[in-house]
């Protein structure tokens, strides 16, 4: 009887120790921006290579179909672009003028490191994560391409996320549509000035972001552009998030919430660009 | 046989998850999870089966997620449950599909609550339910195919 009880106690102790240790390990490994272990790095790189090979023919068909659709759209767009070209040339002149102005101002202020100096690394989406809870996907570029944790990831329609893990030839991207990846500092263009706020939530059903903590009472019009501020996160300033589609307030009318819609189709990401920070001296 | 099905399931899971939208879709693949249940009779000893489940879970952690050992542990726990299911019930085609649905629900709930407890995101019942029902349809379909292949081989 005593021996049986002793054995049971022994088993309970072992089981509870296993549960506690496992719980601790899971908690430690849950961090997004932790450095990958060597084995993780090797496995991720190897699986990226295999997945890439396996996914290549499918990607080929997919992109060909897309090309065909794009070709059709191209004709319509050609006419519009032609009209815009003239306008763009005029704007180019203004831009080069402004660039010179910035250059001289930098020299004047002796600024050496500027966050807005970055370069693009194009990458292919290799796999998406299981389910949508994690809101991550894997691209085929890693630290061999100088990608590092915290780099912003964009498509032509705007920001989609940031790099949270890097292995030799792959990187894990956390999308801004995830709950925990938000609280992104953003600014809303009000024409002559900016209103600052925090991108806090993403509603999957309406596919809209919510901006909270609006800094001023300034009038914000629908279709105003929302961009990153470059503060807080590692994102450079001026990356497009989306356009304002609605302004709500709380029950007391004291707090404003801005609803923002991105042009990015988060469901269909095949090719992305990583904004590599390039601190120029 | 086990190795081939496992590798094919992993690769297929990867391709399908990449093609099908994860947000609005009702077709979220968990192929590597489905095979854990179907392949149980192929293992001669329970210990080998537990090791296999643990390795599959670990592979998911290493390849797809950053949550190292989370899936490995959950798969290990579920493999113990699967062993008991096979012991207690007469497993045929219909019961296989029923238990796969139940196991998907359990798997989703466990992972969701661990992620909530570790502050990965805040609790949202709709989000959890969507995670569950969106994983059922395609996995039932895949289970049917694998079940038929495996039974034909047997």
Interface residues (C-beta under 8 A of the other chain):
Chain A: X22 X25 X26 X27 X29 X30 X31 X32 X34 X37 X39 X40 X43 X44 X47 X50 X51 X54 X55 X58 X62 X125 X126 X127 X128 X129 X130 X131 X132 X133 X134 X136 X138 X164 X165 X172 X177 X178 X179 X180 X204 X266 X267 X268
Chain B: X11 X13 X14 X15 X17 X18 X19 X21 X22 X23 X24 X25 X28 X29 X30 X59 X60 X62 X63 X64 X65 X66 X67 X68 X69 X70 X73 X108 X111 X112 X114 X115 X118 X119 X120 X121 X122 X127 X131 X134 X135
